[in-house]
Amino acid sequence: MKKYLKLILSFAILIVISIVIAQIDLESGMALAFALPVGFGPLKWTCGSENMGGFKNRLLFIPDCSVSAVPELPIEIAAAADLVTAAGAFTFKESGDKPIFIYATDKTVKLDSENQGETDGQSFRQFGEFFHPGSKVEVAAFARKVNNSAGYLIIEDPDGTQYMVGAKGLPCTIKPAFSGGAVRTDRKGFMFTFEADSFCPLVILGTPIDIDAIENPVTPGG
């Protein structure tokens, strides 16, 4: 009888030890799963999510030479959003300066990015375009100045998300081109193409700029 009791006790001990080991392995596996670098996670899509393409027909441009500080990607990464969200605000050198408002013809604002570089040295090239109608002095003068003035473009998604093209040390460059058309039904105006190198396919502006206030400033006494 004692022999059978010892066998049963030994078997029970083995079961307990097996459960403990299994629990340790499970916890270790979970720890390893949660130890993945920030940014590696499931890519899900919520049923009914809105996903309209294109961008709003307005932009902002900030010349690099006009600012002393620029929103930047954080060095310390705590969440996935930190990998593609620029924190901070633009600080202008001259008091009273502000971003330059640009009207663009509807459905002409475009922003894309493509992969570039060799293996173990890949990055992204952000690029796009926008069209401003007409041939007035103001747009021609702007085209001349921006032709050799790097800076930062702010582009707005239909849902209000703002994207910043260009970063400190890696600013956005713009190439203007004018087309006067050939027949009366042609649209004349300036096409602005732009590009910037980046670690990110796109950069979200963490603190959005009030574009309405820049487009329609309130004048004192007005």
Buried (B, 14 or more C-beta within 10 A) or exposed (E): EEEEEEEEEEEEEEEEEEEEEEEEEEEEEEEEEEEEEEEEEEEEEEEEEEEEEEBBBBBBBBBBEBBEEBBBBBEEEEEEEBBBBBEBBBEBEEEEBBBBBBBBBEEBBBBEBEEEEEEEEEBBBBBBBBBBBEEEEEBEEBBEEBEEBBBBBBBBBEEEEBBBBBBBEEBBBBEBEEEEEEEEEEEEBBBBBBBBBBEBBBBBBBEEBEBEEBEEEEEEEE
